[in-house]
Amino acid sequence: MKTVTVGGNLKLACVMVGLPARGKTFIAQKVSRYLRWLGINIKIFNVGTYRRRDWGASQPHSFFDPNNEEGKKQREQSAWEALEDMFQWFDEGSGEVALYDATNSTSERRQFILEHCNKKDVQVMFIESICDNEKLILQNIMAVKTSSPDYSSVEEKQTAVQDFRNRIEHYAKAYETITDNELTYIKLINVGSKYIVNKIRGYLESRVVYYLMNLHIIPRNIFISRHGESVYNTQGKIGGDSELSPQGQLYAEALPKLISTHLKTQKLRVWTSTLRRTIATGAKLPYPKLQWKSLDELDAGVCDGLTYEEIAERFPEDYANRDNDKFNYRYRGGESYHDLVLRLEPVIMELERQEDIVIIGHQAILRCIYAYFMDLPQDRLPYINIPLHTLIRLTPMPYGTTEERFFAEINAVDTFRPKPPQTHPSPPTNQ
């Protein structure tokens, strides 16, 4: 996998800080997904996973009491194992960013982590999540913690909730917010209502901060759909700015009902590219619309308007190279999928700020957006099947994204081109 070059051999540890049920793991998962989408080699080290492995998941709340010396010793051992694994991962050479996910709720513990990271030449950035909104805390407990492995054997949800509240009280007894202004940190207060940023340096830290300042947890749906079938689609041509075919026009007429059938609110915004086929597809939608140049289809350069047979005939070497590494291959005078990811970063940032959205786009563009939400690796991204005349609903959840596909009963050509075998195949007829 080709990664974003950030310079030197920089190793960054993002160390989570906060009481339980403050969204630390949610934040860690989101940051991990974002940086991985950009091509940065990242890994999460969740201390709770080590603790469950070492001492079992079904521990009573008293296990977390700071006065429980045996429990404290066991928890510290698991935390150290996670830290050692993080250092080993960095030492293997390709690791760039690690997320060390634990409460890390005392100054002493944070200083311990910082000292060991300094010995390993690992830069440290603390991410503290602070929340005193009782409604948000209860929502997190109910939505996440009661379904966690820690409570898989507890039948009564209320019993699990009370036990977890007791666990929080134990941590609260010793909790110390970050006050050392010599540290690099960002504080997220009440899930983004306020931020405190201190001593942020360099590309990676800046990207993480910028991303975190655009997050929210409001439930929402993101609908994505390719434009209706275009004239170029029927001719097997790529790129261009063609009109819709008759079948594509039928899809544009059917799309308002298809969306309204699966929409839970009327507060919807429509984003399209600046190309005619997406604008025409969304024309009948009765919602505010915005055209994004960044959503225009991948630039095929000298191959724009050609069929794949013509590309194979005129540029055989390029055709073969694209099949060998489709994500990084750049058309002559055009773009690669890697270029698209960088071009779409502002769109992703704005998406994280929005509520319900429908994006009417192009195959390559929607593959990049889909891969971001579904946390798919770059080598799979160019081969995601986004068929014509299909509405996809993505619903971001605390630990991932769910997907539903709704098919319009309107025929269209199949432009999906699967990943070829190792030996170069004969030219296909469609994208």
C-alpha positions as a LaTeX table, in Angstrom:
\begin{tabular}{lrrr}
\hline
Residue & $x$ (\AA) & $y$ (\AA) & $z$ (\AA) \\
\hline
Met1 & 0.00 & 0.00 & 0.00 \\
Lys2 & 1.33 & 3.38 & $-0.94$ \\
Thr3 & 1.26 & 5.81 & 1.97 \\
Val4 & 1.18 & 9.56 & 2.35 \\
Thr5 & 4.72 & 10.81 & 2.81 \\
Val6 & 4.97 & 12.82 & 6.02 \\
Gly7 & 8.72 & 13.20 & 6.14 \\
Gly8 & 11.50 & 11.42 & 7.97 \\
Asn9 & 10.74 & 8.44 & 10.19 \\
Leu10 & 8.15 & 10.19 & 12.31 \\
Lys11 & 6.33 & 7.97 & 14.80 \\
Leu12 & 3.30 & 9.44 & 16.56 \\
Ala13 & 1.36 & 7.97 & 19.48 \\
Cys14 & $-2.11$ & 9.46 & 20.00 \\
Val15 & $-2.84$ & 8.69 & 23.65 \\
Met16 & $-6.51$ & 8.73 & 24.64 \\
Val17 & $-7.48$ & 10.27 & 27.98 \\
Gly18 & $-10.83$ & 10.33 & 29.76 \\
Leu19 & $-13.30$ & 8.62 & 32.04 \\
Pro20 & $-15.23$ & 5.59 & 30.73 \\
Ala21 & $-18.26$ & 6.29 & 28.51 \\
Arg22 & $-16.73$ & 9.52 & 27.15 \\
Gly23 & $-16.37$ & 8.24 & 23.58 \\
Lys24 & $-12.63$ & 7.57 & 23.62 \\
Thr25 & $-12.85$ & 4.35 & 21.62 \\
Phe26 & $-15.31$ & 5.96 & 19.21 \\
Ile27 & $-12.85$ & 8.82 & 18.63 \\
Ala28 & $-9.94$ & 6.40 & 18.23 \\
Gln29 & $-11.85$ & 4.36 & 15.65 \\
Lys30 & $-12.80$ & 7.47 & 13.68 \\
Val31 & $-9.25$ & 8.86 & 13.65 \\
Ser32 & $-7.91$ & 5.46 & 12.63 \\
Arg33 & $-10.35$ & 5.18 & 9.74 \\
Tyr34 & $-9.57$ & 8.69 & 8.50 \\
Leu35 & $-5.80$ & 8.32 & 8.56 \\
Arg36 & $-5.92$ & 4.85 & 7.03 \\
Trp37 & $-8.07$ & 6.25 & 4.20 \\
Leu38 & $-5.35$ & 8.84 & 3.57 \\
Gly39 & $-2.82$ & 6.01 & 3.29 \\
Ile40 & $-1.14$ & 6.42 & 6.68 \\
Asn41 & $-0.09$ & 3.21 & 8.43 \\
Ile42 & $-2.03$ & 3.26 & 11.69 \\
Lys43 & $-2.99$ & 0.80 & 14.41 \\
Ile44 & $-5.12$ & 0.91 & 17.57 \\
Phe45 & $-3.87$ & $-0.60$ & 20.83 \\
Asn46 & $-6.91$ & $-0.93$ & 23.10 \\
Val47 & $-5.95$ & $-1.71$ & 26.69 \\
Gly48 & $-9.42$ & $-3.09$ & 27.43 \\
Thr49 & $-8.80$ & $-5.83$ & 24.87 \\
Tyr50 & $-5.59$ & $-6.81$ & 26.65 \\
Arg51 & $-7.31$ & $-6.68$ & 30.04 \\
Arg52 & $-10.11$ & $-9.00$ & 28.87 \\
Arg53 & $-7.57$ & $-11.37$ & 27.35 \\
Asp54 & $-5.41$ & $-11.45$ & 30.50 \\
Trp55 & $-8.01$ & $-11.45$ & 33.27 \\
Gly56 & $-11.34$ & $-12.23$ & 31.67 \\
Ala57 & $-14.16$ & $-9.97$ & 30.50 \\
Ser58 & $-16.65$ & $-10.49$ & 33.32 \\
Gln59 & $-14.95$ & $-8.51$ & 36.06 \\
Pro60 & $-17.09$ & $-6.77$ & 38.73 \\
His61 & $-16.81$ & $-3.00$ & 39.14 \\
Ser62 & $-14.67$ & $-3.54$ & 42.25 \\
Phe63 & $-11.89$ & $-4.74$ & 39.92 \\
Phe64 & $-11.52$ & $-1.09$ & 38.86 \\
Asp65 & $-11.49$ & 0.38 & 42.36 \\
Pro66 & $-8.18$ & 2.28 & 42.83 \\
Asn67 & $-8.04$ & 0.84 & 46.37 \\
Asn68 & $-8.09$ & $-2.70$ & 44.97 \\
Glu69 & $-4.34$ & $-3.30$ & 44.86 \\
Glu70 & $-4.55$ & $-6.64$ & 43.07 \\
Gly71 & $-6.92$ & $-5.29$ & 40.43 \\
Lys72 & $-4.74$ & $-2.22$ & 39.98 \\
Lys73 & $-1.65$ & $-4.37$ & 39.49 \\
Gln74 & $-3.41$ & $-6.53$ & 36.90 \\
Arg75 & $-4.75$ & $-3.53$ & 34.97 \\
Glu76 & $-1.29$ & $-1.94$ & 34.94 \\
Gln77 & 0.19 & $-5.14$ & 33.56 \\
Ser78 & $-2.29$ & $-5.15$ & 30.67 \\
Ala79 & $-1.61$ & $-1.47$ & 29.99 \\
Trp80 & 2.12 & $-2.15$ & 29.83 \\
Glu81 & 1.62 & $-5.12$ & 27.49 \\
Ala82 & $-0.33$ & $-2.88$ & 25.10 \\
Leu83 & 2.41 & $-0.26$ & 25.30 \\
Glu84 & 5.14 & $-2.82$ & 24.61 \\
Asp85 & 3.23 & $-4.12$ & 21.60 \\
Met86 & 2.90 & $-0.56$ & 20.33 \\
Phe87 & 6.66 & $-0.04$ & 20.56 \\
Gln88 & 7.32 & $-3.37$ & 18.85 \\
Trp89 & 4.96 & $-2.37$ & 16.03 \\
Phe90 & 6.84 & 0.91 & 15.58 \\
Asp91 & 10.18 & $-0.92$ & 15.66 \\
Glu92 & 9.06 & $-3.12$ & 12.77 \\
Gly93 & 9.57 & $-0.05$ & 10.63 \\
Ser94 & 6.40 & 0.86 & 8.74 \\
Gly95 & 4.20 & 2.12 & 11.58 \\
Glu96 & 3.44 & 5.85 & 11.52 \\
Val97 & 0.59 & 6.50 & 13.97 \\
Ala98 & $-0.55$ & 4.43 & 16.95 \\
Leu99 & $-3.68$ & 5.07 & 18.98 \\
Tyr100 & $-3.18$ & 4.02 & 22.59 \\
Asp101 & $-6.75$ & 3.62 & 23.82 \\
Ala102 & $-7.23$ & 3.59 & 27.59 \\
Thr103 & $-8.45$ & 5.90 & 30.36 \\
Asn104 & $-4.90$ & 7.14 & 31.16 \\
Ser105 & $-6.71$ & 9.20 & 33.76 \\
Thr106 & $-3.89$ & 10.32 & 36.06 \\
Ser107 & $-0.94$ & 12.61 & 35.56 \\
Glu108 & 1.33 & 9.85 & 36.82 \\
Arg109 & 0.15 & 7.40 & 34.17 \\
Arg110 & 0.49 & 9.97 & 31.38 \\
Gln111 & 3.99 & 10.87 & 32.52 \\
Phe112 & 4.90 & 7.18 & 32.55 \\
Ile113 & 3.71 & 6.81 & 28.94 \\
Leu114 & 5.48 & 10.00 & 27.87 \\
Glu115 & 8.81 & 8.95 & 29.38 \\
His116 & 8.78 & 5.56 & 27.67 \\
Cys117 & 7.73 & 7.09 & 24.35 \\
Asn118 & 10.60 & 9.59 & 24.60 \\
Lys119 & 13.03 & 6.70 & 25.05 \\
Lys120 & 11.71 & 5.17 & 21.86 \\
Asp121 & 11.74 & 8.46 & 19.92 \\
Val122 & 7.94 & 8.34 & 19.61 \\
Gln123 & 6.14 & 11.68 & 19.50 \\
Val124 & 3.11 & 11.90 & 21.83 \\
Met125 & $-0.16$ & 13.72 & 21.38 \\
Phe126 & $-2.87$ & 13.36 & 24.05 \\
Ile127 & $-6.55$ & 13.34 & 23.06 \\
Glu128 & $-8.75$ & 13.98 & 26.08 \\
Ser129 & $-12.51$ & 13.57 & 25.91 \\
Ile130 & $-14.39$ & 15.41 & 28.67 \\
Cys131 & $-18.15$ & 15.10 & 29.07 \\
Asp132 & $-20.43$ & 16.26 & 31.89 \\
Asn133 & $-23.62$ & 15.98 & 29.85 \\
Glu134 & $-25.54$ & 13.25 & 31.67 \\
Lys135 & $-27.76$ & 12.55 & 28.66 \\
Leu136 & $-24.76$ & 11.93 & 26.40 \\
Ile137 & $-23.07$ & 9.72 & 29.00 \\
Leu138 & $-26.20$ & 7.59 & 29.44 \\
Gln139 & $-26.61$ & 7.29 & 25.67 \\
Asn140 & $-23.05$ & 6.01 & 25.40 \\
Ile141 & $-23.54$ & 3.52 & 28.22 \\
Met142 & $-26.78$ & 2.21 & 26.73 \\
Ala143 & $-25.62$ & 2.11 & 23.10 \\
Val144 & $-22.13$ & 0.72 & 23.56 \\
Lys145 & $-21.12$ & $-0.46$ & 26.98 \\
Thr146 & $-24.08$ & $-2.73$ & 27.70 \\
Ser147 & $-23.35$ & $-4.67$ & 24.49 \\
Ser148 & $-19.61$ & $-4.91$ & 25.10 \\
Pro149 & $-17.84$ & $-8.20$ & 25.92 \\
Asp150 & $-17.58$ & $-7.04$ & 29.55 \\
Tyr151 & $-21.32$ & $-7.59$ & 29.97 \\
Ser152 & $-22.04$ & $-10.42$ & 27.57 \\
Ser153 & $-23.05$ & $-12.71$ & 30.46 \\
Val154 & $-25.30$ & $-10.11$ & 32.15 \\
Glu155 & $-28.93$ & $-10.70$ & 31.19 \\
Glu156 & $-30.46$ & $-7.58$ & 32.74 \\
Lys157 & $-29.42$ & $-4.41$ & 30.94 \\
Gln158 & $-30.09$ & $-2.27$ & 34.00 \\
Thr159 & $-27.72$ & $-4.42$ & 36.05 \\
Ala160 & $-25.00$ & $-3.80$ & 33.47 \\
Val161 & $-25.73$ & $-0.07$ & 33.45 \\
Gln162 & $-25.46$ & 0.19 & 37.22 \\
Asp163 & $-22.26$ & $-1.84$ & 37.34 \\
Phe164 & $-20.73$ & 0.37 & 34.66 \\
Arg165 & $-21.77$ & 3.51 & 36.56 \\
Asn166 & $-19.99$ & 2.12 & 39.59 \\
Arg167 & $-16.92$ & 1.52 & 37.45 \\
Ile168 & $-17.01$ & 5.16 & 36.31 \\
Glu169 & $-17.19$ & 6.32 & 39.94 \\
His170 & $-14.06$ & 4.33 & 40.75 \\
Tyr171 & $-12.13$ & 6.00 & 37.94 \\
Ala172 & $-13.53$ & 9.42 & 38.86 \\
Lys173 & $-11.96$ & 9.19 & 42.33 \\
Ala174 & $-8.47$ & 9.39 & 40.84 \\
Tyr175 & $-9.18$ & 11.25 & 37.59 \\
Glu176 & $-6.99$ & 14.27 & 36.75 \\
Thr177 & $-7.60$ & 16.32 & 33.64 \\
Ile178 & $-4.58$ & 17.45 & 31.64 \\
Thr179 & $-3.15$ & 20.69 & 33.06 \\
Asp180 & 0.49 & 20.46 & 31.97 \\
Asn181 & 0.81 & 23.02 & 29.17 \\
Glu182 & 4.15 & 21.56 & 28.14 \\
Leu183 & 2.25 & 18.60 & 26.69 \\
Thr184 & 0.85 & 18.35 & 23.18 \\
Tyr185 & $-2.89$ & 17.79 & 23.46 \\
Ile186 & $-6.41$ & 18.49 & 22.29 \\
Lys187 & $-9.39$ & 18.42 & 24.66 \\
Leu188 & $-12.84$ & 17.67 & 23.27 \\
Ile189 & $-15.51$ & 18.94 & 25.65 \\
Asn190 & $-19.04$ & 17.53 & 25.44 \\
Val191 & $-18.42$ & 15.89 & 22.07 \\
Gly192 & $-17.25$ & 18.96 & 20.22 \\
Ser193 & $-19.10$ & 21.85 & 21.86 \\
Lys194 & $-15.68$ & 23.23 & 22.82 \\
Tyr195 & $-12.04$ & 22.46 & 22.06 \\
Ile196 & $-8.78$ & 23.27 & 23.79 \\
Val197 & $-5.65$ & 22.80 & 21.68 \\
Asn198 & $-2.09$ & 23.05 & 22.94 \\
Lys199 & 1.35 & 22.81 & 21.29 \\
Ile200 & 0.23 & 21.06 & 18.10 \\
Arg201 & 3.14 & 20.64 & 15.70 \\
Gly202 & 3.64 & 19.07 & 12.30 \\
Tyr203 & 1.53 & 17.52 & 9.59 \\
Leu204 & 0.10 & 14.47 & 11.35 \\
Glu205 & $-0.89$ & 16.24 & 14.56 \\
Ser206 & $-2.49$ & 19.05 & 12.55 \\
Arg207 & $-4.48$ & 16.56 & 10.43 \\
Val208 & $-5.77$ & 14.79 & 13.54 \\
Val209 & $-6.80$ & 18.05 & 15.21 \\
Tyr210 & $-8.48$ & 19.34 & 12.06 \\
Tyr211 & $-10.41$ & 16.09 & 11.75 \\
Leu212 & $-11.48$ & 15.97 & 15.40 \\
Met213 & $-12.81$ & 19.50 & 15.22 \\
Asn214 & $-15.23$ & 18.43 & 12.50 \\
Leu215 & $-16.74$ & 15.41 & 14.25 \\
His216 & $-20.23$ & 15.13 & 15.69 \\
Ile217 & $-22.36$ & 12.22 & 16.95 \\
Ile218 & $-25.78$ & 13.30 & 15.68 \\
Pro219 & $-27.49$ & 10.27 & 14.06 \\
Arg220 & $-27.69$ & 10.70 & 10.30 \\
Asn221 & $-27.95$ & 8.97 & 6.95 \\
Ile222 & $-25.65$ & 9.45 & 4.00 \\
Phe223 & $-27.22$ & 8.43 & 0.71 \\
Ile224 & $-24.97$ & 7.89 & $-2.28$ \\
Ser225 & $-26.05$ & 7.21 & $-5.83$ \\
Arg226 & $-24.37$ & 7.28 & $-9.19$ \\
His227 & $-25.95$ & 9.48 & $-11.80$ \\
Gly228 & $-28.52$ & 7.86 & $-14.07$ \\
Glu229 & $-27.19$ & 5.86 & $-16.98$ \\
Ser230 & $-25.43$ & 8.20 & $-19.41$ \\
Val231 & $-25.00$ & 8.04 & $-23.16$ \\
Tyr232 & $-21.30$ & 7.35 & $-22.61$ \\
Asn233 & $-22.20$ & 4.43 & $-20.32$ \\
Thr234 & $-24.18$ & 2.82 & $-23.12$ \\
Gln235 & $-21.23$ & 3.29 & $-25.50$ \\
Gly236 & $-18.65$ & 1.88 & $-23.09$ \\
Lys237 & $-16.77$ & 5.20 & $-22.94$ \\
Ile238 & $-15.12$ & 6.66 & $-19.84$ \\
Gly239 & $-15.09$ & 10.25 & $-18.59$ \\
Gly240 & $-16.68$ & 13.00 & $-20.62$ \\
Asp241 & $-19.68$ & 15.19 & $-19.83$ \\
Ser242 & $-22.43$ & 13.34 & $-21.63$ \\
Glu243 & $-26.19$ & 13.62 & $-21.16$ \\
Leu244 & $-28.38$ & 10.97 & $-19.56$ \\
Ser245 & $-29.65$ & 8.14 & $-21.69$ \\
Pro246 & $-33.44$ & 7.54 & $-21.82$ \\
Gln247 & $-33.01$ & 4.94 & $-19.05$ \\
Gly248 & $-30.98$ & 7.43 & $-17.02$ \\
Gln249 & $-33.75$ & 10.00 & $-17.35$ \\
Leu250 & $-36.23$ & 7.45 & $-15.99$ \\
Tyr251 & $-33.96$ & 6.97 & $-12.97$ \\
Ala252 & $-33.85$ & 10.74 & $-12.39$ \\
Glu253 & $-37.64$ & 10.76 & $-12.36$ \\
Ala254 & $-37.82$ & 7.81 & $-9.97$ \\
Leu255 & $-35.13$ & 9.02 & $-7.55$ \\
Pro256 & $-37.29$ & 11.45 & $-5.49$ \\
Lys257 & $-39.70$ & 8.67 & $-4.50$ \\
Leu258 & $-36.88$ & 6.20 & $-3.91$ \\
Ile259 & $-35.19$ & 8.60 & $-1.49$ \\
Ser260 & $-38.35$ & 9.75 & 0.30 \\
Thr261 & $-39.35$ & 6.11 & 0.91 \\
His262 & $-36.17$ & 5.53 & 2.92 \\
Leu263 & $-35.69$ & 8.99 & 4.43 \\
Lys264 & $-36.53$ & 9.52 & 8.09 \\
Thr265 & $-36.36$ & 13.33 & 7.98 \\
Gln266 & $-36.97$ & 16.07 & 5.44 \\
Lys267 & $-33.78$ & 17.93 & 6.40 \\
Leu268 & $-31.84$ & 16.67 & 3.43 \\
Arg269 & $-29.17$ & 18.34 & 1.32 \\
Val270 & $-28.17$ & 17.23 & $-2.17$ \\
Trp271 & $-24.60$ & 17.35 & $-3.42$ \\
Thr272 & $-23.70$ & 16.76 & $-7.06$ \\
Ser273 & $-20.65$ & 17.24 & $-9.24$ \\
Thr274 & $-20.54$ & 20.04 & $-11.79$ \\
Leu275 & $-21.09$ & 17.59 & $-14.66$ \\
Arg276 & $-24.39$ & 17.42 & $-16.52$ \\
Arg277 & $-25.27$ & 13.81 & $-15.78$ \\
Thr278 & $-25.24$ & 14.26 & $-11.98$ \\
Ile279 & $-27.03$ & 17.62 & $-12.09$ \\
Ala280 & $-29.75$ & 16.17 & $-14.32$ \\
Thr281 & $-30.14$ & 13.13 & $-12.05$ \\
Gly282 & $-30.80$ & 15.32 & $-9.02$ \\
Ala283 & $-32.85$ & 17.97 & $-10.80$ \\
Lys284 & $-36.24$ & 16.72 & $-9.54$ \\
Leu285 & $-35.19$ & 16.33 & $-5.91$ \\
Pro286 & $-37.06$ & 18.93 & $-3.77$ \\
Tyr287 & $-34.13$ & 19.70 & $-1.46$ \\
Pro288 & $-31.36$ & 22.34 & $-1.31$ \\
Lys289 & $-28.58$ & 21.52 & $-3.78$ \\
Leu290 & $-24.87$ & 22.21 & $-3.93$ \\
Gln291 & $-22.48$ & 21.52 & $-6.79$ \\
Trp292 & $-18.92$ & 20.46 & $-5.88$ \\
Lys293 & $-16.09$ & 20.61 & $-8.39$ \\
Ser294 & $-14.32$ & 18.18 & $-6.08$ \\
Leu295 & $-17.03$ & 15.60 & $-6.84$ \\
Asp296 & $-16.28$ & 15.59 & $-10.58$ \\
Glu297 & $-15.29$ & 12.19 & $-11.96$ \\
Leu298 & $-11.70$ & 10.99 & $-12.07$ \\
Asp299 & $-9.84$ & 12.81 & $-14.85$ \\
Ala300 & $-8.93$ & 10.23 & $-17.47$ \\
Gly301 & $-6.51$ & 12.61 & $-19.24$ \\
Val302 & $-5.71$ & 11.54 & $-22.82$ \\
Cys303 & $-8.04$ & 8.55 & $-22.37$ \\
Asp304 & $-11.11$ & 10.71 & $-21.75$ \\
Gly305 & $-13.95$ & 9.68 & $-24.05$ \\
Leu306 & $-12.32$ & 6.38 & $-25.08$ \\
Thr307 & $-13.54$ & 2.84 & $-24.59$ \\
Tyr308 & $-11.33$ & 0.32 & $-22.80$ \\
Glu309 & $-10.69$ & $-1.46$ & $-26.11$ \\
Glu310 & $-9.39$ & 1.82 & $-27.55$ \\
Ile311 & $-7.21$ & 2.45 & $-24.48$ \\
Ala312 & $-5.72$ & $-1.07$ & $-24.76$ \\
Glu313 & $-5.01$ & $-0.50$ & $-28.45$ \\
Arg314 & $-3.55$ & 3.03 & $-28.22$ \\
Phe315 & $-1.83$ & 2.79 & $-24.83$ \\
Pro316 & $-1.17$ & $-0.92$ & $-24.17$ \\
Glu317 & 1.52 & $-0.28$ & $-21.56$ \\
Asp318 & $-0.72$ & 2.11 & $-19.63$ \\
Tyr319 & $-3.59$ & $-0.34$ & $-19.82$ \\
Ala320 & $-1.44$ & $-3.08$ & $-18.29$ \\
Asn321 & 0.02 & $-0.79$ & $-15.62$ \\
Arg322 & $-3.44$ & 0.31 & $-14.51$ \\
Asp323 & $-4.54$ & $-3.28$ & $-14.03$ \\
Asn324 & $-1.38$ & $-4.02$ & $-12.05$ \\
Asp325 & $-1.89$ & $-1.14$ & $-9.58$ \\
Lys326 & $-5.22$ & 0.55 & $-10.21$ \\
Phe327 & $-5.17$ & 2.67 & $-7.04$ \\
Asn328 & $-1.88$ & 4.42 & $-7.83$ \\
Tyr329 & $-2.01$ & 4.41 & $-11.64$ \\
Arg330 & $-2.39$ & 7.93 & $-13.02$ \\
Tyr331 & $-3.82$ & 8.46 & $-16.49$ \\
Arg332 & $-1.53$ & 10.45 & $-18.80$ \\
Gly333 & $-2.48$ & 14.05 & $-18.14$ \\
Gly334 & $-5.11$ & 12.88 & $-15.66$ \\
Glu335 & $-5.57$ & 11.47 & $-12.15$ \\
Ser336 & $-5.24$ & 8.31 & $-10.08$ \\
Tyr337 & $-7.49$ & 7.01 & $-7.32$ \\
His338 & $-4.81$ & 8.18 & $-4.92$ \\
Asp339 & $-5.20$ & 11.70 & $-6.32$ \\
Leu340 & $-8.96$ & 11.42 & $-5.81$ \\
Val341 & $-8.59$ & 10.58 & $-2.12$ \\
Leu342 & $-6.52$ & 13.73 & $-1.60$ \\
Arg343 & $-8.97$ & 15.78 & $-3.67$ \\
Leu344 & $-11.92$ & 14.45 & $-1.64$ \\
Glu345 & $-10.47$ & 15.15 & 1.81 \\
Pro346 & $-12.31$ & 18.51 & 2.14 \\
Val347 & $-15.52$ & 16.77 & 1.10 \\
Ile348 & $-15.05$ & 14.15 & 3.81 \\
Met349 & $-14.42$ & 16.88 & 6.39 \\
Glu350 & $-17.63$ & 18.64 & 5.40 \\
Leu351 & $-19.51$ & 15.34 & 5.41 \\
Glu352 & $-18.48$ & 14.80 & 9.03 \\
Arg353 & $-20.09$ & 18.15 & 9.89 \\
Gln354 & $-23.37$ & 17.46 & 8.10 \\
Glu355 & $-26.54$ & 15.61 & 9.01 \\
Asp356 & $-28.59$ & 13.85 & 6.27 \\
Ile357 & $-26.98$ & 14.14 & 2.83 \\
Val358 & $-27.50$ & 12.60 & $-0.61$ \\
Ile359 & $-24.49$ & 12.59 & $-2.94$ \\
Ile360 & $-25.16$ & 12.03 & $-6.62$ \\
Gly361 & $-21.77$ & 11.25 & $-8.05$ \\
His362 & $-19.60$ & 9.13 & $-10.28$ \\
Gln363 & $-18.27$ & 5.61 & $-9.90$ \\
Ala364 & $-14.68$ & 6.44 & $-8.87$ \\
Ile365 & $-15.77$ & 9.28 & $-6.58$ \\
Leu366 & $-18.36$ & 7.18 & $-4.76$ \\
Arg367 & $-15.88$ & 4.34 & $-4.41$ \\
Cys368 & $-13.57$ & 6.66 & $-2.47$ \\
Ile369 & $-16.39$ & 7.94 & $-0.22$ \\
Tyr370 & $-17.74$ & 4.43 & 0.33 \\
Ala371 & $-14.27$ & 3.13 & 1.21 \\
Tyr372 & $-13.89$ & 5.88 & 3.82 \\
Phe373 & $-17.10$ & 5.04 & 5.64 \\
Met374 & $-16.69$ & 1.27 & 5.34 \\
Asp375 & $-12.98$ & 1.39 & 6.29 \\
Leu376 & $-11.82$ & $-0.54$ & 3.24 \\
Pro377 & $-8.13$ & $-0.81$ & 2.25 \\
Gln378 & $-6.76$ & 1.04 & $-0.72$ \\
Asp379 & $-6.15$ & $-2.06$ & $-2.81$ \\
Arg380 & $-9.87$ & $-2.89$ & $-2.65$ \\
Leu381 & $-11.09$ & 0.65 & $-3.22$ \\
Pro382 & $-10.92$ & 0.70 & $-7.08$ \\
Tyr383 & $-12.95$ & $-2.53$ & $-7.28$ \\
Ile384 & $-15.95$ & $-1.61$ & $-5.12$ \\
Asn385 & $-19.17$ & $-2.36$ & $-6.97$ \\
Ile386 & $-21.31$ & 0.79 & $-7.12$ \\
Pro387 & $-23.95$ & $-0.13$ & $-9.72$ \\
Leu388 & $-26.05$ & 2.30 & $-11.70$ \\
His389 & $-29.65$ & 2.99 & $-10.64$ \\
Thr390 & $-28.97$ & 1.98 & $-7.04$ \\
Leu391 & $-29.40$ & 4.09 & $-3.91$ \\
Ile392 & $-27.03$ & 3.20 & $-1.07$ \\
Arg393 & $-27.78$ & 4.32 & 2.48 \\
Leu394 & $-24.80$ & 4.54 & 4.83 \\
Thr395 & $-25.53$ & 4.96 & 8.55 \\
Pro396 & $-22.49$ & 5.84 & 10.70 \\
Met397 & $-22.56$ & 4.03 & 14.07 \\
Pro398 & $-20.24$ & 4.26 & 17.10 \\
Tyr399 & $-17.96$ & 1.44 & 15.86 \\
Gly400 & $-18.56$ & 1.33 & 12.12 \\
Thr401 & $-21.07$ & 2.03 & 9.36 \\
Thr402 & $-24.07$ & 0.00 & 8.28 \\
Glu403 & $-25.11$ & $-0.26$ & 4.64 \\
Glu404 & $-28.38$ & $-0.80$ & 2.81 \\
Arg405 & $-28.90$ & $-0.90$ & $-0.96$ \\
Phe406 & $-32.15$ & $-0.01$ & $-2.69$ \\
Phe407 & $-32.45$ & $-0.96$ & $-6.35$ \\
Ala408 & $-34.64$ & 1.00 & $-8.75$ \\
Glu409 & $-36.55$ & $-1.19$ & $-11.16$ \\
Ile410 & $-34.93$ & 0.53 & $-14.15$ \\
Asn411 & $-32.49$ & $-1.36$ & $-16.35$ \\
Ala412 & $-29.00$ & 0.03 & $-16.92$ \\
Val413 & $-25.75$ & $-1.24$ & $-18.40$ \\
Asp414 & $-23.36$ & $-2.96$ & $-16.02$ \\
Thr415 & $-20.15$ & $-0.92$ & $-15.89$ \\
Phe416 & $-18.49$ & $-2.93$ & $-13.12$ \\
Arg417 & $-15.04$ & $-4.20$ & $-14.02$ \\
Pro418 & $-13.70$ & $-6.75$ & $-11.49$ \\
Lys419 & $-10.09$ & $-7.05$ & $-10.47$ \\
Pro420 & $-8.24$ & $-8.97$ & $-13.18$ \\
Pro421 & $-6.15$ & $-12.09$ & $-12.49$ \\
Gln422 & $-2.39$ & $-11.86$ & $-12.25$ \\
Thr423 & $-1.94$ & $-12.52$ & $-15.93$ \\
His424 & $-3.19$ & $-9.63$ & $-18.01$ \\
Pro425 & $-6.66$ & $-10.40$ & $-19.52$ \\
Ser426 & $-8.17$ & $-9.49$ & $-22.86$ \\
Pro427 & $-9.64$ & $-5.96$ & $-22.97$ \\
Pro428 & $-13.06$ & $-5.79$ & $-21.26$ \\
Thr429 & $-15.96$ & $-3.95$ & $-22.80$ \\
Asn430 & $-16.98$ & $-1.78$ & $-19.85$ \\
Gln431 & $-15.57$ & 0.13 & $-16.89$ \\
\hline
\end{tabular}
